[in-house]
Amino acid sequence: MTDFLQLHLLTSYPPANLNRDDLSRPKTAIFGGVQRLRISSQCLKRTWRTAAPFRDGVVADLGLRTKEIGNRIVQSLIQAGVEQKSAEKWAGPIVDQFGKRKKKSLETEQLVHYSPRELRSIDELCSMMGREQREATSEEISALLDAKTDAVDVALFGRMLAASPHYNVEAACQVAHAFSIHRVAVEDDYFTAVDDLNRGAGHLDELGFAAGLFYLYVCLDLNQLTGNLGDDKALAVPAVNSLVKTAATVAPRGKQNSFASRAYASFILAERGDAQPRSLAVAFLKPIAGSDLLANGIKAFEDTRRDFEKVYGPSAREIKSFDVTRGKGSLQEVADFASSRLPGV
């Protein structure tokens, strides 16, 4: 039986520029016919997987996402006693196993996500090549790839290996773009940096910013996650627990030194069940207005969820929530609920 965990979060950020577009202005989207602030799913996933609370909480090694594994391999070979020229030549076939290389380079054309076990296998192969002073065989190189991952971030967010698609990992976690539940106009902050010696303006510039109350939807296929991790409870349980806590407490790092726009979620509802997942973004298709956006937003969300259940039936076997405005529930309770009784572990 499929087991889905769905998370619905409302988080209010003060004036900020958390996720910038190509003009360094806050990202936006048109939703319900009006402009909203937006934080991309790529930004959120990168923020979470590199955040200290997540890395500390999973009590496991995380993957390495890079185009430059070739340089790491060359250095490992040199340290193992292989001369520079041979190291550069021997590294090429190893890199090719994970991704297509750029022309006349050891750099891959795409970012590749390596698991800790694969990195250890590469290091061990480099040590062997140094001891025996020979190039690795195709069989030895093929054995580097691992269909089951011990990297929690790879299991959650997946990876694609165009050169070896059999070893792709289907992402267990789907993350929507967060958007403000109300209409937003991006403002400009005109600022100067004062020169301490002449007390004049040493620098003039503009910076876009805006404030918003964001709705974020996350869907986690718990069967896919535990399967990706080989049904390893020691990896799967803290992965889910830490993901919930990190999503609730870690803000994107964009322009934090200028705005200190760190914020915790004010509301989370978690759903567990086997019904087809659905976002409740439609609750905010009509922009929320009024002097109490948070209370109005929570009411719109709860009303919409109730109405969906009247039409489609229950979407979850169990739910757990917290609401800061009412002092109801706790983050720990939601995280424990999300990570309990995982399938296959």
Phi and psi in degrees as GROMACS dihedral restraints (atoms count N, CA, C in turn):
[ dihedral_restraints ]
;  ai    aj    ak    al  type     phi  dphi    fc
    3     4     5     6     1   -66.1    20    10
    4     5     6     7     1   140.4    20    10
    6     7     8     9     1  -128.5    20    10
    7     8     9    10     1   110.4    20    10
    9    10    11    12     1  -105.0    20    10
   10    11    12    13     1   140.8    20    10
   12    13    14    15     1  -112.1    20    10
   13    14    15    16     1   122.2    20    10
   15    16    17    18     1  -115.4    20    10
   16    17    18    19     1   134.1    20    10
   18    19    20    21     1  -117.4    20    10
   19    20    21    22     1   133.3    20    10
   21    22    23    24     1  -122.5    20    10
   22    23    24    25     1   120.1    20    10
   24    25    26    27     1  -123.7    20    10
   25    26    27    28     1   143.4    20    10
   27    28    29    30     1  -120.3    20    10
   28    29    30    31     1   120.0    20    10
   30    31    32    33     1  -132.5    20    10
   31    32    33    34     1   128.5    20    10
   33    34    35    36     1  -100.3    20    10
   34    35    36    37     1   123.8    20    10
   36    37    38    39     1  -109.6    20    10
   37    38    39    40     1   133.9    20    10
   39    40    41    42     1   -71.3    20    10
   40    41    42    43     1  -175.7    20    10
   42    43    44    45     1   -46.6    20    10
   43    44    45    46     1   129.4    20    10
   45    46    47    48     1  -162.0    20    10
   46    47    48    49     1   168.5    20    10
   48    49    50    51     1  -139.8    20    10
   49    50    51    52     1    71.1    20    10
   51    52    53    54     1   -73.4    20    10
   52    53    54    55     1   -32.9    20    10
   54    55    56    57     1  -144.7    20    10
   55    56    57    58     1   109.6    20    10
   57    58    59    60     1   -96.2    20    10
   58    59    60    61     1   151.3    20    10
   60    61    62    63     1   -90.9    20    10
   61    62    63    64     1  -167.8    20    10
   63    64    65    66     1   -70.0    20    10
   64    65    66    67     1   -11.9    20    10
   66    67    68    69     1  -104.2    20    10
   67    68    69    70     1    11.0    20    10
   69    70    71    72     1    66.7    20    10
   70    71    72    73     1    21.4    20    10
   72    73    74    75     1  -101.4    20    10
   73    74    75    76     1   155.4    20    10
   75    76    77    78     1   -55.9    20    10
   76    77    78    79     1   138.2    20    10
   78    79    80    81     1   -67.2    20    10
   79    80    81    82     1   144.9    20    10
   81    82    83    84     1  -133.9    20    10
   82    83    84    85     1   171.5    20    10
   84    85    86    87     1  -153.6    20    10
   85    86    87    88     1   150.6    20    10
   87    88    89    90     1   -91.7    20    10
   88    89    90    91     1   121.5    20    10
   90    91    92    93     1  -141.5    20    10
   91    92    93    94     1   128.3    20    10
   93    94    95    96     1    65.5    20    10
   94    95    96    97     1    26.6    20    10
   96    97    98    99     1    80.3    20    10
   97    98    99   100     1     3.8    20    10
   99   100   101   102     1  -131.9    20    10
  100   101   102   103     1   162.3    20    10
  102   103   104   105     1   -78.2    20    10
  103   104   105   106     1   133.8    20    10
  105   106   107   108     1  -123.1    20    10
  106   107   108   109     1   155.1    20    10
  108   109   110   111     1   -72.1    20    10
  109   110   111   112     1   153.3    20    10
  111   112   113   114     1  -142.7    20    10
  112   113   114   115     1   143.1    20    10
  114   115   116   117     1  -122.0    20    10
  115   116   117   118     1   121.1    20    10
  117   118   119   120     1   -69.1    20    10
  118   119   120   121     1   153.0    20    10
  120   121   122   123     1   -63.4    20    10
  121   122   123   124     1   -34.6    20    10
  123   124   125   126     1   -61.8    20    10
  124   125   126   127     1   -41.6    20    10
  126   127   128   129     1   -63.3    20    10
  127   128   129   130     1   -44.6    20    10
  129   130   131   132     1   -64.2    20    10
  130   131   132   133     1   -46.4    20    10
  132   133   134   135     1   -64.7    20    10
  133   134   135   136     1   -41.4    20    10
  135   136   137   138     1   -62.9    20    10
  136   137   138   139     1   -43.1    20    10
  138   139   140   141     1   -59.8    20    10
  139   140   141   142     1   -46.3    20    10
  141   142   143   144     1   -67.3    20    10
  142   143   144   145     1   -47.5    20    10
  144   145   146   147     1   -70.2    20    10
  145   146   147   148     1   -18.9    20    10
  147   148   149   150     1  -104.2    20    10
  148   149   150   151     1     0.4    20    10
  150   151   152   153     1   -76.0    20    10
  151   152   153   154     1   141.4    20    10
  153   154   155   156     1   -58.0    20    10
  154   155   156   157     1   -43.1    20    10
  156   157   158   159     1   -59.5    20    10
  157   158   159   160     1   -36.8    20    10
  159   160   161   162     1   -71.9    20    10
  160   161   162   163     1   -47.5    20    10
  162   163   164   165     1   -64.4    20    10
  163   164   165   166     1   -36.0    20    10
  165   166   167   168     1   -73.8    20    10
  166   167   168   169     1   -34.8    20    10
  168   169   170   171     1   -76.0    20    10
  169   170   171   172     1   -29.1    20    10
  171   172   173   174     1   -79.2    20    10
  172   173   174   175     1    -9.9    20    10
  174   175   176   177     1    41.8    20    10
  175   176   177   178     1    42.4    20    10
  177   178   179   180     1  -153.8    20    10
  178   179   180   181     1   159.7    20    10
  180   181   182   183     1   -68.7    20    10
  181   182   183   184     1   145.1    20    10
  183   184   185   186     1  -105.6    20    10
  184   185   186   187     1   167.4    20    10
  186   187   188   189     1   -76.1    20    10
  187   188   189   190     1   172.9    20    10
  189   190   191   192     1  -120.3    20    10
  190   191   192   193     1   122.3    20    10
  192   193   194   195     1  -110.1    20    10
  193   194   195   196     1   113.0    20    10
  195   196   197   198     1  -158.2    20    10
  196   197   198   199     1   158.5    20    10
  198   199   200   201     1   -97.0    20    10
  199   200   201   202     1    -9.3    20    10
  201   202   203   204     1  -109.6    20    10
  202   203   204   205     1    32.2    20    10
  204   205   206   207     1   -63.6    20    10
  205   206   207   208     1   -27.8    20    10
  207   208   209   210     1   -58.3    20    10
  208   209   210   211     1   -42.5    20    10
  210   211   212   213     1   -65.0    20    10
  211   212   213   214     1   -37.5    20    10
  213   214   215   216     1   -64.1    20    10
  214   215   216   217     1   -41.1    20    10
  216   217   218   219     1   -65.7    20    10
  217   218   219   220     1   -43.6    20    10
  219   220   221   222     1   -58.6    20    10
  220   221   222   223     1   -45.0    20    10
  222   223   224   225     1   -64.6    20    10
  223   224   225   226     1   -38.2    20    10
  225   226   227   228     1   -64.4    20    10
  226   227   228   229     1   -40.9    20    10
  228   229   230   231     1   -66.1    20    10
  229   230   231   232     1   -41.9    20    10
  231   232   233   234     1   -63.1    20    10
  232   233   234   235     1   -42.9    20    10
  234   235   236   237     1   -64.2    20    10
  235   236   237   238     1   -26.4    20    10
  237   238   239   240     1   -84.4    20    10
  238   239   240   241     1    -1.2    20    10
  240   241   242   243     1   104.8    20    10
  241   242   243   244     1    10.2    20    10
  243   244   245   246     1   -89.7    20    10
  244   245   246   247     1   137.3    20    10
  246   247   248   249     1   -69.1    20    10
  247   248   249   250     1   156.6    20    10
  249   250   251   252     1   -53.8    20    10
  250   251   252   253     1   -49.5    20    10
  252   253   254   255     1   -62.3    20    10
  253   254   255   256     1   -45.6    20    10
  255   256   257   258     1   -66.3    20    10
  256   257   258   259     1   -38.9    20    10
  258   259   260   261     1   -59.5    20    10
  259   260   261   262     1   -43.2    20    10
  261   262   263   264     1   -66.0    20    10
  262   263   264   265     1   -37.2    20    10
  264   265   266   267     1   -71.7    20    10
  265   266   267   268     1   -45.2    20    10
  267   268   269   270     1   -70.9    20    10
  268   269   270   271     1   -25.0    20    10
  270   271   272   273     1   -70.0    20    10
  271   272   273   274     1   -30.2    20    10
  273   274   275   276     1   -53.5    20    10
  274   275   276   277     1   -53.3    20    10
  276   277   278   279     1   -61.9    20    10
  277   278   279   280     1   -30.8    20    10
  279   280   281   282     1   -67.6    20    10
  280   281   282   283     1   -44.7    20    10
  282   283   284   285     1   -61.8    20    10
  283   284   285   286     1   -41.1    20    10
  285   286   287   288     1   -59.2    20    10
  286   287   288   289     1   -26.9    20    10
  288   289   290   291     1   -66.5    20    10
  289   290   291   292     1   -26.3    20    10
  291   292   293   294     1  -103.2    20    10
  292   293   294   295     1   -25.2    20    10
  294   295   296   297     1  -174.0    20    10
  295   296   297   298     1   157.6    20    10
  297   298   299   300     1   -69.7    20    10
  298   299   300   301     1   133.6    20    10
  300   301   302   303     1   -86.3    20    10
  301   302   303   304     1   152.0    20    10
  303   304   305   306     1   -68.6    20    10
  304   305   306   307     1   154.6    20    10
  306   307   308   309     1   -60.0    20    10
  307   308   309   310     1   129.7    20    10
  309   310   311   312     1    54.8    20    10
  310   311   312   313     1    43.1    20    10
  312   313   314   315     1  -151.1    20    10
  313   314   315   316     1   158.6    20    10
  315   316   317   318     1   -97.2    20    10
  316   317   318   319     1     3.8    20    10
  318   319   320   321     1   -87.2    20    10
  319   320   321   322     1   135.1    20    10
  321   322   323   324     1   -78.0    20    10
  322   323   324   325     1   153.5    20    10
  324   325   326   327     1   -70.8    20    10
  325   326   327   328     1   -27.2    20    10
  327   328   329   330     1  -123.0    20    10
  328   329   330   331     1   158.2    20    10
  330   331   332   333     1   -66.4    20    10
  331   332   333   334     1   135.0    20    10
  333   334   335   336     1  -118.0    20    10
  334   335   336   337     1   134.9    20    10
  336   337   338   339     1   -99.3    20    10
  337   338   339   340     1   112.9    20    10
  339   340   341   342     1  -100.3    20    10
  340   341   342   343     1   138.1    20    10
  342   343   344   345     1   -82.3    20    10
  343   344   345   346     1   158.9    20    10
  345   346   347   348     1   -57.0    20    10
  346   347   348   349     1   -38.4    20    10
  348   349   350   351     1   -64.9    20    10
  349   350   351   352     1   -39.7    20    10
  351   352   353   354     1   -66.7    20    10
  352   353   354   355     1   -38.9    20    10
  354   355   356   357     1   -64.7    20    10
  355   356   357   358     1   -40.5    20    10
  357   358   359   360     1   -64.4    20    10
  358   359   360   361     1   -39.4    20    10
  360   361   362   363     1   -65.1    20    10
  361   362   363   364     1   -38.6    20    10
  363   364   365   366     1   -63.6    20    10
  364   365   366   367     1   -44.9    20    10
  366   367   368   369     1   -62.4    20    10
  367   368   369   370     1   -40.9    20    10
  369   370   371   372     1   -65.9    20    10
  370   371   372   373     1   -38.5    20    10
  372   373   374   375     1   -65.5    20    10
  373   374   375   376     1   -40.7    20    10
  375   376   377   378     1   -62.5    20    10
  376   377   378   379     1   -40.2    20    10
  378   379   380   381     1   -62.9    20    10
  379   380   381   382     1   -42.2    20    10
  381   382   383   384     1   -64.4    20    10
  382   383   384   385     1   -42.4    20    10
  384   385   386   387     1   -62.7    20    10
  385   386   387   388     1   -35.4    20    10
  387   388   389   390     1   -68.6    20    10
  388   389   390   391     1   -43.6    20    10
  390   391   392   393     1   -63.2    20    10
  391   392   393   394     1   -43.1    20    10
  393   394   395   396     1   -95.2    20    10
  394   395   396   397     1    -3.3    20    10
  396   397   398   399     1    49.4    20    10
  397   398   399   400     1    55.0    20    10
  399   400   401   402     1  -150.4    20    10
  400   401   402   403     1   160.8    20    10
  402   403   404   405     1   -76.2    20    10
  403   404   405   406     1   148.8    20    10
  405   406   407   408     1   -72.0    20    10
  406   407   408   409     1   147.5    20    10
  408   409   410   411     1   -79.6    20    10
  409   410   411   412     1   164.3    20    10
  411   412   413   414     1   -63.2    20    10
  412   413   414   415     1   -34.7    20    10
  414   415   416   417     1   -65.5    20    10
  415   416   417   418     1   -41.5    20    10
  417   418   419   420     1   -65.7    20    10
  418   419   420   421     1   -36.8    20    10
  420   421   422   423     1   -72.7    20    10
  421   422   423   424     1   -40.6    20    10
  423   424   425   426     1   -61.2    20    10
  424   425   426   427     1   -32.6    20    10
  426   427   428   429     1   -70.4    20    10
  427   428   429   430     1    -8.9    20    10
  429   430   431   432     1   -70.0    20    10
  430   431   432   433     1   -32.1    20    10
  432   433   434   435     1   -74.6    20    10
  433   434   435   436     1   146.4    20    10
  435   436   437   438     1  -131.6    20    10
  436   437   438   439     1   118.4    20    10
  438   439   440   441     1   -72.2    20    10
  439   440   441   442     1   -33.9    20    10
  441   442   443   444     1   -98.1    20    10
  442   443   444   445     1   133.5    20    10
  444   445   446   447     1  -106.2    20    10
  445   446   447   448     1   148.3    20    10
  447   448   449   450     1  -106.0    20    10
  448   449   450   451     1    11.6    20    10
  450   451   452   453     1   -98.4    20    10
  451   452   453   454     1   115.4    20    10
  453   454   455   456     1   -62.3    20    10
  454   455   456   457     1   -38.9    20    10
  456   457   458   459     1   -69.6    20    10
  457   458   459   460     1   -34.1    20    10
  459   460   461   462     1   -66.4    20    10
  460   461   462   463     1   -42.7    20    10
  462   463   464   465     1   -62.5    20    10
  463   464   465   466     1   -37.7    20    10
  465   466   467   468     1   -75.1    20    10
  466   467   468   469     1   -50.4    20    10
  468   469   470   471     1  -106.8    20    10
  469   470   471   472     1    -2.5    20    10
  471   472   473   474     1    76.8    20    10
  472   473   474   475     1   175.5    20    10
  474   475   476   477     1  -157.1    20    10
  475   476   477   478     1   154.3    20    10
  477   478   479   480     1  -124.6    20    10
  478   479   480   481     1   125.1    20    10
  480   481   482   483     1  -113.3    20    10
  481   482   483   484     1    99.3    20    10
  483   484   485   486     1   -61.9    20    10
  484   485   486   487     1   -31.6    20    10
  486   487   488   489     1   -77.2    20    10
  487   488   489   490     1   -25.9    20    10
  489   490   491   492     1  -140.2    20    10
  490   491   492   493     1    71.4    20    10
  492   493   494   495     1   -61.4    20    10
  493   494   495   496     1   -21.6    20    10
  495   496   497   498     1   -60.9    20    10
  496   497   498   499     1   -24.2    20    10
  498   499   500   501     1  -102.3    20    10
  499   500   501   502     1    15.2    20    10
  501   502   503   504     1   -62.8    20    10
  502   503   504   505     1   151.1    20    10
  504   505   506   507     1  -119.5    20    10
  505   506   507   508     1   119.2    20    10
  507   508   509   510     1   -71.2    20    10
  508   509   510   511     1   127.4    20    10
  510   511   512   513     1   -62.3    20    10
  511   512   513   514     1   133.3    20    10
  513   514   515   516     1   -86.5    20    10
  514   515   516   517     1   -19.9    20    10
  516   517   518   519     1  -114.7    20    10
  517   518   519   520     1   124.8    20    10
  519   520   521   522     1  -107.8    20    10
  520   521   522   523     1   129.4    20    10
  522   523   524   525     1  -122.2    20    10
  523   524   525   526     1   122.5    20    10
  525   526   527   528     1   -79.7    20    10
  526   527   528   529     1   160.9    20    10
  528   529   530   531     1   -70.3    20    10
  529   530   531   532     1   127.1    20    10
  531   532   533   534     1   -73.9    20    10
  532   533   534   535     1   143.5    20    10
  534   535   536   537     1  -142.4    20    10
  535   536   537   538     1   154.3    20    10
  537   538   539   540     1   -72.9    20    10
  538   539   540   541     1   142.1    20    10
  540   541   542   543     1   -84.0    20    10
  541   542   543   544     1     3.7    20    10
  543   544   545   546     1  -134.5    20    10
  544   545   546   547     1   166.1    20    10
  546   547   548   549     1   -65.4    20    10
  547   548   549   550     1   141.9    20    10
  549   550   551   552     1  -136.8    20    10
  550   551   552   553     1   139.0    20    10
  552   553   554   555     1  -113.5    20    10
  553   554   555   556     1   123.6    20    10
  555   556   557   558     1   -73.9    20    10
  556   557   558   559     1   129.6    20    10
  558   559   560   561     1  -104.2    20    10
  559   560   561   562     1   166.5    20    10
  561   562   563   564     1  -116.5    20    10
  562   563   564   565     1   130.9    20    10
  564   565   566   567     1  -101.3    20    10
  565   566   567   568     1   108.2    20    10
  567   568   569   570     1   -87.2    20    10
  568   569   570   571     1   123.2    20    10
  570   571   572   573     1  -137.6    20    10
  571   572   573   574     1   160.6    20    10
  573   574   575   576     1  -127.5    20    10
  574   575   576   577     1   149.0    20    10
  576   577   578   579     1  -108.5    20    10
  577   578   579   580     1   123.4    20    10
  579   580   581   582     1   -87.0    20    10
  580   581   582   583     1   134.1    20    10
  582   583   584   585     1   -78.0    20    10
  583   584   585   586     1   121.3    20    10
  585   586   587   588     1   -65.4    20    10
  586   587   588   589     1   -25.6    20    10
  588   589   590   591     1   -84.2    20    10
  589   590   591   592     1   -45.4    20    10
  591   592   593   594     1  -102.1    20    10
  592   593   594   595     1    -1.6    20    10
  594   595   596   597     1    57.8    20    10
  595   596   597   598     1    22.7    20    10
  597   598   599   600     1  -106.4    20    10
  598   599   600   601     1   177.9    20    10
  600   601   602   603     1   -74.6    20    10
  601   602   603   604     1   113.3    20    10
  603   604   605   606     1   -88.2    20    10
  604   605   606   607     1   -13.2    20    10
  606   607   608   609     1  -160.9    20    10
  607   608   609   610     1   136.6    20    10
  609   610   611   612     1  -123.7    20    10
  610   611   612   613     1   140.8    20    10
  612   613   614   615     1  -164.6    20    10
  613   614   615   616     1   173.0    20    10
  615   616   617   618     1  -126.8    20    10
  616   617   618   619     1   149.0    20    10
  618   619   620   621     1  -141.1    20    10
  619   620   621   622     1   125.0    20    10
  621   622   623   624     1   -76.1    20    10
  622   623   624   625     1   147.4    20    10
  624   625   626   627     1  -156.4    20    10
  625   626   627   628     1   164.5    20    10
  627   628   629   630     1  -166.5    20    10
  628   629   630   631     1   160.2    20    10
  630   631   632   633     1  -112.7    20    10
  631   632   633   634     1   150.7    20    10
  633   634   635   636     1  -162.8    20    10
  634   635   636   637     1   154.3    20    10
  636   637   638   639     1  -103.3    20    10
  637   638   639   640     1   112.7    20    10
  639   640   641   642     1   -99.4    20    10
  640   641   642   643     1   142.2    20    10
  642   643   644   645     1  -102.1    20    10
  643   644   645   646     1   130.3    20    10
  645   646   647   648     1  -127.4    20    10
  646   647   648   649     1   133.7    20    10
  648   649   650   651     1  -119.5    20    10
  649   650   651   652     1   131.0    20    10
  651   652   653   654     1  -130.4    20    10
  652   653   654   655     1   134.1    20    10
  654   655   656   657     1  -123.4    20    10
  655   656   657   658     1   126.3    20    10
  657   658   659   660     1  -121.7    20    10
  658   659   660   661     1   119.5    20    10
  660   661   662   663     1   -83.8    20    10
  661   662   663   664     1   102.9    20    10
  663   664   665   666     1   -68.9    20    10
  664   665   666   667     1   -31.3    20    10
  666   667   668   669     1   -64.7    20    10
  667   668   669   670     1   -44.4    20    10
  669   670   671   672     1   -63.2    20    10
  670   671   672   673     1   -41.3    20    10
  672   673   674   675     1   -62.7    20    10
  673   674   675   676     1   -51.6    20    10
  675   676   677   678     1   -66.2    20    10
  676   677   678   679     1   -35.0    20    10
  678   679   680   681     1   -64.3    20    10
  679   680   681   682     1   -43.1    20    10
  681   682   683   684     1   -58.9    20    10
  682   683   684   685     1   -33.0    20    10
  684   685   686   687     1   -95.2    20    10
  685   686   687   688     1    12.9    20    10
  687   688   689   690     1    65.6    20    10
  688   689   690   691     1    32.6    20    10
  690   691   692   693     1    56.6    20    10
  691   692   693   694     1    33.8    20    10
  693   694   695   696     1   -89.0    20    10
  694   695   696   697     1   104.3    20    10
  696   697   698   699     1   -60.9    20    10
  697   698   699   700     1   -36.3    20    10
  699   700   701   702     1   -63.8    20    10
  700   701   702   703     1   -21.7    20    10
  702   703   704   705     1   -97.8    20    10
  703   704   705   706     1   -41.8    20    10
  705   706   707   708     1   -69.7    20    10
  706   707   708   709     1   -45.5    20    10
  708   709   710   711     1   -62.7    20    10
  709   710   711   712     1   -52.7    20    10
  711   712   713   714     1   -66.0    20    10
  712   713   714   715     1   -25.2    20    10
  714   715   716   717     1   -62.5    20    10
  715   716   717   718     1   -48.1    20    10
  717   718   719   720     1   -68.0    20    10
  718   719   720   721     1   -45.0    20    10
  720   721   722   723     1   -58.4    20    10
  721   722   723   724     1   -46.3    20    10
  723   724   725   726     1   -71.1    20    10
  724   725   726   727     1   -35.0    20    10
  726   727   728   729     1   -61.9    20    10
  727   728   729   730     1   -45.2    20    10
  729   730   731   732     1   -61.7    20    10
  730   731   732   733     1   -47.4    20    10
  732   733   734   735     1   -64.8    20    10
  733   734   735   736     1   -39.4    20    10
  735   736   737   738     1   -69.4    20    10
  736   737   738   739     1   -42.6    20    10
  738   739   740   741     1   -60.5    20    10
  739   740   741   742     1   -31.2    20    10
  741   742   743   744     1   -82.0    20    10
  742   743   744   745     1   -23.7    20    10
  744   745   746   747     1  -123.7    20    10
  745   746   747   748     1   -11.1    20    10
  747   748   749   750     1  -108.7    20    10
  748   749   750   751     1   124.3    20    10
  750   751   752   753     1   -96.4    20    10
  751   752   753   754     1   149.8    20    10
  753   754   755   756     1   -54.6    20    10
  754   755   756   757     1   150.1    20    10
  756   757   758   759     1   -89.3    20    10
  757   758   759   760     1     0.1    20    10
  759   760   761   762     1   -57.6    20    10
  760   761   762   763     1   122.4    20    10
  762   763   764   765     1    54.1    20    10
  763   764   765   766     1    31.9    20    10
  765   766   767   768     1   -65.7    20    10
  766   767   768   769     1   -33.6    20    10
  768   769   770   771     1   -65.8    20    10
  769   770   771   772     1   -26.4    20    10
  771   772   773   774     1   -88.0    20    10
  772   773   774   775     1   -26.2    20    10
  774   775   776   777     1  -124.3    20    10
  775   776   777   778     1   -18.0    20    10
  777   778   779   780     1    46.0    20    10
  778   779   780   781     1    49.0    20    10
  780   781   782   783     1   -93.2    20    10
  781   782   783   784     1    48.7    20    10
  783   784   785   786     1   -81.4    20    10
  784   785   786   787     1   138.2    20    10
  786   787   788   789     1  -150.1    20    10
  787   788   789   790     1   149.9    20    10
  789   790   791   792     1  -102.6    20    10
  790   791   792   793     1   153.4    20    10
  792   793   794   795     1   -63.2    20    10
  793   794   795   796     1   139.6    20    10
  795   796   797   798     1   -92.7    20    10
  796   797   798   799     1   -18.3    20    10
  798   799   800   801     1  -151.4    20    10
  799   800   801   802     1   134.1    20    10
  801   802   803   804     1  -138.0    20    10
  802   803   804   805     1   135.9    20    10
  804   805   806   807     1  -124.5    20    10
  805   806   807   808     1   125.9    20    10
  807   808   809   810     1  -110.6    20    10
  808   809   810   811     1   135.5    20    10
  810   811   812   813     1  -122.1    20    10
  811   812   813   814     1   135.3    20    10
  813   814   815   816     1  -119.5    20    10
  814   815   816   817     1   131.2    20    10
  816   817   818   819     1   175.6    20    10
  817   818   819   820     1  -180.0    20    10
  819   820   821   822     1  -108.9    20    10
  820   821   822   823     1     4.2    20    10
  822   823   824   825     1   -71.4    20    10
  823   824   825   826     1   157.4    20    10
  825   826   827   828     1   -57.7    20    10
  826   827   828   829     1   126.5    20    10
  828   829   830   831     1   -63.7    20    10
  829   830   831   832     1   153.3    20    10
  831   832   833   834     1  -151.8    20    10
  832   833   834   835     1   134.6    20    10
  834   835   836   837     1   -71.7    20    10
  835   836   837   838     1   155.4    20    10
  837   838   839   840     1  -113.3    20    10
  838   839   840   841     1    31.9    20    10
  840   841   842   843     1   -59.6    20    10
  841   842   843   844     1   -27.2    20    10
  843   844   845   846     1   -61.0    20    10
  844   845   846   847     1   -20.1    20    10
  846   847   848   849     1   -59.8    20    10
  847   848   849   850     1   -23.5    20    10
  849   850   851   852     1  -116.3    20    10
  850   851   852   853     1    16.8    20    10
  852   853   854   855     1   -58.6    20    10
  853   854   855   856     1   -42.0    20    10
  855   856   857   858     1   -84.9    20    10
  856   857   858   859     1   120.4    20    10
  858   859   860   861     1   -56.2    20    10
  859   860   861   862     1   135.3    20    10
  861   862   863   864     1   -73.0    20    10
  862   863   864   865     1   138.1    20    10
  864   865   866   867     1  -133.3    20    10
  865   866   867   868     1   179.3    20    10
  867   868   869   870     1   108.0    20    10
  868   869   870   871     1   175.6    20    10
  870   871   872   873     1   -84.4    20    10
  871   872   873   874     1   -11.4    20    10
  873   874   875   876     1  -127.4    20    10
  874   875   876   877     1    78.3    20    10
  876   877   878   879     1   -61.0    20    10
  877   878   879   880     1   -38.1    20    10
  879   880   881   882     1   -66.4    20    10
  880   881   882   883     1   -50.9    20    10
  882   883   884   885     1   -62.4    20    10
  883   884   885   886     1   -42.4    20    10
  885   886   887   888     1   -65.8    20    10
  886   887   888   889     1   -35.9    20    10
  888   889   890   891     1   -68.6    20    10
  889   890   891   892     1   -43.3    20    10
  891   892   893   894     1   -62.3    20    10
  892   893   894   895     1   -42.3    20    10
  894   895   896   897     1   -63.2    20    10
  895   896   897   898     1   -43.4    20    10
  897   898   899   900     1   -62.3    20    10
  898   899   900   901     1   -40.1    20    10
  900   901   902   903     1   -64.3    20    10
  901   902   903   904     1   -49.8    20    10
  903   904   905   906     1   -66.0    20    10
  904   905   906   907     1   -38.2    20    10
  906   907   908   909     1   -64.4    20    10
  907   908   909   910     1   -43.4    20    10
  909   910   911   912     1   -66.1    20    10
  910   911   912   913     1   -41.0    20    10
  912   913   914   915     1   -62.7    20    10
  913   914   915   916     1   -43.4    20    10
  915   916   917   918     1   -62.5    20    10
  916   917   918   919     1   -42.4    20    10
  918   919   920   921     1   -67.5    20    10
  919   920   921   922     1   -37.0    20    10
  921   922   923   924     1   -62.4    20    10
  922   923   924   925     1   -40.2    20    10
  924   925   926   927     1   -69.5    20    10
  925   926   927   928     1   -29.6    20    10
  927   928   929   930     1   -64.6    20    10
  928   929   930   931     1   -38.0    20    10
  930   931   932   933     1   -84.4    20    10
  931   932   933   934     1   -45.0    20    10
  933   934   935   936     1  -102.2    20    10
  934   935   936   937     1   -12.0    20    10
  936   937   938   939     1    90.0    20    10
  937   938   939   940     1   173.0    20    10
  939   940   941   942     1   -59.3    20    10
  940   941   942   943     1   137.7    20    10
  942   943   944   945     1  -100.6    20    10
  943   944   945   946     1    -2.7    20    10
  945   946   947   948     1  -147.0    20    10
  946   947   948   949     1   146.5    20    10
  948   949   950   951     1   -75.1    20    10
  949   950   951   952     1   -35.5    20    10
  951   952   953   954     1  -142.8    20    10
  952   953   954   955     1   151.2    20    10
  954   955   956   957     1  -135.4    20    10
  955   956   957   958     1   157.4    20    10
  957   958   959   960     1  -149.2    20    10
  958   959   960   961     1   140.7    20    10
  960   961   962   963     1  -146.1    20    10
  961   962   963   964     1   165.6    20    10
  963   964   965   966     1  -137.8    20    10
  964   965   966   967     1   152.4    20    10
  966   967   968   969     1  -140.7    20    10
  967   968   969   970     1   107.9    20    10
  969   970   971   972     1   -64.1    20    10
  970   971   972   973     1   -33.7    20    10
  972   973   974   975     1   -65.2    20    10
  973   974   975   976     1   -23.9    20    10
  975   976   977   978     1  -111.2    20    10
  976   977   978   979     1     0.5    20    10
  978   979   980   981     1    61.5    20    10
  979   980   981   982     1    37.3    20    10
  981   982   983   984     1  -111.4    20    10
  982   983   984   985     1   130.7    20    10
  984   985   986   987     1    74.8    20    10
  985   986   987   988     1  -176.6    20    10
  987   988   989   990     1  -151.5    20    10
  988   989   990   991     1   158.1    20    10
  990   991   992   993     1   -62.9    20    10
  991   992   993   994     1   -40.1    20    10
  993   994   995   996     1   -61.2    20    10
  994   995   996   997     1   -40.3    20    10
  996   997   998   999     1   -63.8    20    10
  997   998   999  1000     1   -42.3    20    10
  999  1000  1001  1002     1   -66.5    20    10
 1000  1001  1002  1003     1   -42.9    20    10
 1002  1003  1004  1005     1   -64.4    20    10
 1003  1004  1005  1006     1   -41.9    20    10
 1005  1006  1007  1008     1   -66.2    20    10
 1006  1007  1008  1009     1   -39.7    20    10
 1008  1009  1010  1011     1   -62.1    20    10
 1009  1010  1011  1012     1   -44.0    20    10
 1011  1012  1013  1014     1   -64.4    20    10
 1012  1013  1014  1015     1   -34.9    20    10
 1014  1015  1016  1017     1   -99.3    20    10
 1015  1016  1017  1018     1     5.3    20    10
 1017  1018  1019  1020     1   -86.1    20    10
 1018  1019  1020  1021     1   149.7    20    10
 1020  1021  1022  1023     1    49.1    20    10
 1021  1022  1023  1024     1    51.0    20    10
 1023  1024  1025  1026     1   -70.0    20    10
 1024  1025  1026  1027     1   143.1    20    10
 1026  1027  1028  1029     1   -67.3    20    10
 1027  1028  1029  1030     1   138.3    20    10
 1029  1030  1031  1032     1    80.2    20    10
 1030  1031  1032  1033     1     0.1    20    10
